[in-house]
Amino acid sequence: MKSIGFIGLGTMGEPMAANLLRKGYSVFVYNRTPGKADPLVELGADTAATPLEVAKRADVIITMISNDQAIEEVYFGAEGILKELKPGTTIIDSSTISPTLAKKLAAEVADRFCDFIDAPVTGSKPAAIDGTLLFMAGGDKTTIMEHQDILLAMGREIIYMGESGSGATAKLAHNTIVGINAAGLIEGMAIAAKSGIDGSSFLRVVQSGGAASKQADLKGQKIIDGDYSVQFSLALMLKDLRLSSVLTDALGVSTPMLEAAKSLFQLGQSAGYGESDLAALAHIYENWIGKKIGEPVAPVVTDKKSAERRKKTRLPLDIPLKMSIYQWTGGGGFTGQSVNGSLRDLSEDGIQIESDFPLEKDMFIVIHFLQESELPPMTAKIIRIERHNGAFKYGCMLTALPLYQRLQLQEYIATQSE
C-alpha cells in the first residue's frame, strides 16, 4: 500500500486525511498552523516538519490548500515539495485554484518525472467527514484510474473532466452556481421574512418546489437558526467567485449573475463575516430588511388604534438635499436647474423627497446630498406625488444604485437621525 503525504488540514483536509487513516493507509501530515495535526496523530498519523519532508517520504502527495498564494508557497517555497520530489511520485491537488496555476503545477511536476492530478471536490465539510465527496479530476486518465482507490477512500465518485486544468475549471464553474444559488436562497428567505412569513414554513416550500437545491438543504435551517459555524466559509466562497471572474474574463464569457453574487459576498467580507459560513451573507439582508430571517412571526395587529400608534412613533426625516432637474426642449437640447428639497423617508425600493418645486410623474431627477455626506449623485424616477400643506411629497425610485452606495446612504441617514 502506498504511503501518503497530506498537506493542508483545514475544514476539508483534516476529515479527508482521517478517512484515509481509517481505510488503513499510512499517512503523514503537514499543516502550516501547529496543532491542527493532533486529532490525526491520535488516529495513527505521523507528522512532517515541512512540505519538503513530505516530498522526500511520500509515494502520493495530496494537497488541500486554501488559495493560489498558499499553493505557490507549498510547492515552490524554500521548503516546498518541488525542491526534492522523488521521480514516480504522484501529486493530487484537491484545492480550488485557478486553472492557469493547475496547468503550471502539472508542467513543473512532469519535468521531475512525476504525475499531477487536479482533483478538486464538491460536498463541503459534511461530505468530507462522511467520505462522500465527489472528485472532478483533470490530467492523465490512466494515472487517475490508478489512484482511484485512494480517492474513493475519501469520496464516493470520480468524474473525469479532461486534460490538466480541467478539474480546476469545472470546480470554478460549479462554485459559480453554488454562490448564485446561495445568494438566491438568502434573498428569497429575506423577502418572505420581511413579508411576515415564518421562515421554517417557507423553507419547506422551497425544498418541496422548483426552488429546491443543495444550498436550501445545507444552509436553509442554518440561516433560520442563526448558526454560521463553518461548513464552507464566506471568504472561500468569495475567493472562488473572484477566480471564476478572472477565468470568465479570459474566456470572454459574460457572467452578470456571477458578478452580482461576487458583489454580495464582497459586502459580507467587508462587514466582517469572512470567517463565518457562507450562509452568514444573510446578515447583510437582515440589515436591509431590519429583522432576523429566522425571527418568530409576530401576531397580526388588527386594532386600528394600535397600528396608528406604531405608525406615529416613526420619526420623519428632514435631511437637506438638492435636485438637478433636466427637461428636453423643442430644438433637441435640454435645460437644467437645481432646486432645494429634503429627504423625508427611506424604504426598500426608494425614497420620499419633499420640495416646494412642482415636478411631474415619471420625471428623472439627480439627487445631491451635502458634501459632508460623501455620497455620490443618485438618479431617481418620480413614481408618486402627494400635495401636503403647500408642498409636494415625491415618491422616488432609485435607479441603478449599487449595493455599496445604498449601504452608504443608510449609514448617512442613521447618523443624521441620531
C-alpha positions in Angstrom: 0.0 0.0 0.0 1.4 3.4 -1.0 2.4 5.9 1.7 0.5 9.1 1.5 1.6 12.6 2.5 -1.3 15.0 3.2 -0.7 18.8 3.2 -3.4 21.2 4.4 -5.5 20.2 7.4 -8.3 22.8 7.3 -12.0 22.4 7.3 -11.8 19.8 4.4 -8.3 18.4 4.7 -8.5 17.1 8.3 -11.5 14.9 7.7 -10.2 13.7 4.3 -6.9 12.6 5.9 -8.8 11.0 8.8 -10.8 8.8 6.3 -7.5 7.7 4.7 -6.3 6.6 8.1 -9.5 4.7 8.8 -9.1 2.9 5.5 -5.7 1.6 6.6 -3.4 3.9 4.7 -0.1 5.1 6.1 -0.4 8.8 6.3 1.9 11.6 7.4 0.7 15.1 7.5 1.8 18.7 7.4 0.0 21.9 8.2 1.3 25.5 8.5 -0.7 26.0 11.7 0.7 23.9 14.6 -1.8 21.8 16.5 -4.1 21.0 13.5 -2.5 17.6 13.2 -3.2 16.5 16.8 -6.5 14.7 16.1 -4.9 12.8 13.2 -1.9 11.8 15.3 -4.4 10.1 17.7 -5.7 8.2 14.7 -2.2 7.0 13.8 -0.8 9.7 11.5 2.8 10.7 11.5 3.8 14.3 11.1 6.2 16.1 8.8 8.1 19.3 9.6 7.9 20.8 6.1 6.4 20.1 2.7 9.9 19.2 1.6 10.0 16.4 4.1 6.6 15.2 2.8 8.1 15.1 -0.7 11.1 13.0 0.4 8.9 10.4 2.1 5.6 10.0 0.2 4.6 7.9 -2.8 1.5 10.0 -3.2 1.1 13.6 -2.0 -2.4 15.2 -1.5 -2.6 18.9 -1.1 -5.7 20.7 0.1 -4.8 24.4 0.4 -6.9 27.5 0.7 -5.7 29.7 -2.1 -3.2 30.2 -5.0 -0.7 32.1 -2.9 -0.5 29.4 -0.3 -0.2 26.7 -3.0 2.7 28.6 -4.5 4.5 28.6 -1.2 3.8 24.9 -0.5 5.1 23.9 -4.0 7.7 26.5 -4.9 8.9 27.8 -1.5 12.3 27.3 0.1 10.9 24.2 1.8 8.5 23.4 -1.0 7.7 19.9 -2.3 9.2 20.6 -5.8 12.6 21.2 -4.2 13.3 17.5 -3.9 10.5 15.4 -5.5 11.2 11.7 -5.9 10.7 10.5 -9.6 7.5 8.5 -9.8 5.6 10.4 -7.1 2.0 11.3 -7.8 0.6 14.6 -6.6 -3.1 15.1 -6.2 -4.2 18.6 -5.6 -7.8 18.9 -4.3 -7.6 22.7 -3.6 -9.8 25.2 -5.5 -7.2 27.1 -7.6 -7.0 28.8 -10.9 -6.8 26.6 -14.0 -3.7 28.5 -15.0 -1.9 27.5 -11.8 -3.1 23.9 -12.1 -1.5 23.7 -15.6 1.7 25.3 -14.3 1.9 22.7 -11.5 1.3 19.9 -13.9 4.1 21.0 -16.1 6.5 21.5 -13.2 5.7 18.1 -11.8 6.1 16.4 -15.2 9.6 18.0 -15.6 10.5 16.0 -12.5 9.2 12.7 -14.0 6.2 12.7 -11.7 2.4 12.8 -12.2 0.0 15.5 -11.3 -3.8 15.3 -10.9 -6.0 18.4 -10.3 -8.9 16.9 -8.4 -11.0 19.5 -6.5 -14.0 18.3 -4.7 -17.6 19.2 -4.1 -19.6 18.3 -1.0 -18.2 20.7 1.7 -17.4 19.7 5.3 -20.3 17.1 6.0 -19.3 15.2 2.8 -15.6 15.3 3.8 -16.5 13.8 7.2 -18.8 11.1 5.7 -16.3 10.3 2.9 -18.9 11.1 0.2 -17.0 13.8 -1.7 -17.2 13.9 -5.5 -13.8 14.4 -7.2 -13.7 16.3 -10.6 -10.4 15.2 -12.0 -8.1 16.6 -14.6 -4.9 15.1 -16.0 -3.9 11.7 -17.5 -6.9 9.4 -17.3 -4.8 6.3 -16.7 -3.0 7.9 -13.8 -6.3 8.9 -12.3 -7.7 5.4 -12.6 -4.5 4.0 -11.0 -5.2 6.1 -7.9 -9.0 5.7 -7.7 -8.7 3.5 -4.6 -7.1 6.4 -2.7 -9.6 9.0 -4.0 -12.6 6.7 -3.2 -11.3 6.3 0.3 -12.2 9.9 0.8 -15.2 10.2 -1.6 -18.0 8.4 -3.4 -17.3 9.2 -7.1 -14.6 10.4 -9.5 -15.7 12.2 -12.7 -13.0 12.6 -15.4 -13.0 16.2 -16.7 -10.2 16.1 -19.3 -6.6 17.3 -19.5 -4.7 19.1 -16.8 -6.6 22.2 -15.5 -10.0 20.8 -16.5 -10.8 19.7 -12.9 -9.9 23.3 -11.7 -12.1 24.8 -14.4 -15.0 22.5 -13.6 -14.8 23.4 -9.9 -14.9 27.2 -10.6 -17.9 26.7 -12.9 -19.6 24.6 -10.2 -18.9 27.0 -7.4 -20.2 29.9 -9.5 -23.6 28.1 -9.4 -23.2 27.5 -5.6 -22.6 31.2 -4.9 -25.5 32.3 -7.1 -27.8 29.6 -5.6 -26.8 30.6 -2.0 -27.4 34.3 -2.7 -30.8 33.5 -4.3 -31.8 31.3 -1.4 -31.0 34.1 1.1 -32.7 36.7 -1.0 -35.9 34.7 -1.2 -35.9 34.0 2.5 -35.4 37.7 3.2 -38.4 38.5 1.0 -40.5 36.0 3.0 -39.2 37.2 6.3 -39.9 40.9 5.5 -43.4 39.9 4.5 -44.1 38.3 7.8 -43.9 34.6 6.6 -42.5 32.1 9.0 -39.0 31.0 7.9 -39.4 27.3 8.6 -42.7 27.2 6.7 -41.2 29.0 3.8 -38.1 26.7 3.8 -40.4 23.7 3.5 -42.0 25.3 0.4 -38.6 25.9 -1.1 -37.4 22.3 -0.5 -40.6 20.9 -2.0 -40.8 23.1 -5.1 -38.9 24.2 -8.1 -36.5 26.3 -5.9 -35.2 23.1 -4.2 -31.4 22.9 -4.1 -28.5 21.5 -2.2 -28.0 25.0 -0.8 -31.5 25.0 0.6 -30.9 21.7 2.3 -27.4 22.7 3.7 -28.0 26.3 4.6 -31.7 26.9 5.0 -32.0 25.8 8.6 -28.6 27.3 9.5 -30.0 30.7 8.3 -33.2 30.3 10.4 -31.2 29.2 13.5 -28.5 31.9 13.0 -25.9 29.1 13.0 -23.0 30.2 11.0 -20.5 27.6 12.1 -18.3 26.9 9.1 -19.1 24.2 6.5 -17.6 26.4 3.8 -16.5 29.9 4.7 -17.8 33.1 3.1 -14.2 34.2 2.5 -13.5 31.0 0.5 -16.7 31.4 -1.5 -15.7 34.9 -2.4 -12.2 33.7 -3.3 -13.7 31.1 -5.7 -16.1 33.7 -7.3 -13.1 36.0 -7.9 -11.1 33.2 -9.5 -14.2 32.4 -11.7 -14.5 36.0 -12.6 -10.8 36.1 -13.8 -11.4 32.8 -15.8 -14.6 34.1 -17.5 -12.9 37.4 -18.4 -10.2 35.3 -20.1 -12.7 33.2 -21.8 -14.8 36.1 -22.9 -17.9 34.8 -21.3 -20.5 37.4 -20.0 -21.5 36.5 -16.4 -23.8 39.1 -14.9 -25.1 36.7 -12.2 -21.6 35.8 -11.2 -20.7 39.5 -10.8 -23.8 40.2 -8.8 -23.1 37.2 -6.4 -19.5 38.3 -6.1 -20.6 41.8 -5.1 -22.9 40.4 -2.4 -20.2 38.2 -0.9 -17.8 41.2 -1.0 -20.3 43.1 1.1 -20.3 40.1 3.5 -16.5 40.1 3.7 -16.3 43.8 4.2 -18.8 43.5 7.1 -16.6 41.1 8.9 -18.3 37.7 8.1 -15.4 36.2 6.1 -14.5 33.5 8.6 -18.1 32.5 9.2 -20.1 30.1 7.0 -21.1 31.5 3.6 -24.7 31.5 4.9 -23.7 34.5 7.0 -24.4 36.5 3.9 -27.9 36.5 5.5 -26.6 39.2 7.9 -26.4 41.7 5.0 -30.0 41.0 4.0 -31.1 41.2 7.6 -29.6 44.6 7.9 -31.5 45.7 4.8 -34.9 44.3 6.0 -34.4 45.3 9.6 -35.1 41.9 11.2 -33.7 38.4 11.5 -34.7 36.0 8.8 -35.5 33.3 11.5 -37.3 35.8 13.8 -40.6 34.4 15.1 -43.6 35.8 13.3 -45.4 38.4 15.4 -49.2 38.1 15.6 -51.1 40.3 13.2 -52.3 43.6 14.7 -56.0 44.1 13.9 -56.6 47.0 16.3 -56.5 50.2 14.2 -55.6 52.4 17.2 -52.5 50.3 18.0 -51.5 50.4 14.4 -51.8 54.2 14.3 -49.7 54.5 17.5 -46.9 52.4 15.9 -47.0 54.5 12.8 -46.7 57.7 14.7 -43.6 56.5 16.6 -41.7 56.5 13.3 -40.0 59.9 13.2 -39.9 61.7 9.9 -36.5 62.5 8.4 -35.5 66.1 7.4 -32.2 65.8 5.6 -31.4 68.7 3.2 -30.5 67.9 -0.5 -30.6 69.4 -3.9 -32.2 68.1 -7.1 -31.0 68.6 -10.6 -33.9 68.8 -13.0 -33.3 68.3 -16.7 -36.0 69.0 -19.3 -35.9 68.5 -23.1 -36.6 71.5 -25.3 -38.2 71.5 -28.7 -34.9 72.0 -30.5 -33.5 68.7 -29.4 -31.4 70.2 -26.5 -32.3 70.4 -22.8 -32.3 72.9 -20.0 -31.5 72.2 -16.4 -31.9 73.8 -13.0 -31.2 73.0 -9.3 -33.9 73.1 -6.7 -33.9 72.5 -2.9 -35.6 69.7 -1.2 -35.3 67.4 1.9 -35.3 63.6 2.3 -38.3 62.6 4.4 -38.4 58.8 4.3 -36.4 55.8 3.1 -37.9 52.4 2.1 -36.6 49.2 0.5 -37.4 50.4 -3.0 -36.9 54.1 -2.9 -37.1 57.4 -1.0 -39.5 60.2 -0.4 -38.5 63.8 -1.1 -40.3 67.0 -0.1 -40.0 70.2 -2.1 -41.9 73.4 -2.9 -41.0 73.0 -6.5 -43.6 71.3 -8.7 -42.4 68.2 -10.7 -44.2 65.7 -12.8 -44.7 61.9 -12.5 -42.1 59.7 -14.4 -39.6 62.6 -14.4 -36.0 61.6 -13.7 -34.0 63.7 -11.2 -30.4 63.7 -9.9 -30.2 63.9 -6.1 -27.2 65.7 -4.5 -26.7 65.4 -0.7 -24.5 67.7 1.3 -20.8 67.4 0.6 -20.1 66.2 4.2 -22.2 63.0 3.4 -19.5 61.9 0.8 -22.4 60.4 -1.1 -22.3 60.4 -4.9 -25.1 61.9 -7.0 -28.0 59.4 -7.3 -30.5 59.1 -10.1 -34.2 58.6 -9.2 -37.5 58.4 -11.0 -40.6 60.1 -9.6 -43.4 57.5 -9.3 -45.8 59.1 -6.8 -46.8 62.7 -6.0 -48.7 64.0 -2.9 -49.7 67.6 -2.1 -49.4 68.5 1.6 -49.6 72.0 3.2 -48.5 73.7 0.0 -45.5 71.4 -0.5 -45.0 68.3 -2.7 -44.0 64.9 -1.5 -42.4 62.9 -4.2 -42.1 59.1 -4.0 -38.9 58.3 -5.9 -37.5 55.0 -7.1 -33.7 54.9 -7.1 -32.3 53.6 -10.3 -29.0 51.7 -11.0 -27.9 52.2 -7.4 -25.0 49.8 -6.4 -25.4 47.9 -3.2 -22.5 49.6 -1.5 -23.9 53.0 -2.2 -27.2 52.0 -0.7 -25.4 51.0 2.4 -23.6 54.3 2.4 -26.9 56.1 2.2 -28.4 54.1 5.0 -25.3 54.8 7.2 -25.5 58.5 6.5 -29.3 58.6 7.3 -28.6 56.8 10.6 -26.0 59.5 11.6 -28.4 62.3 10.7 -31.3 60.6 12.7 -29.4 60.3 16.0 
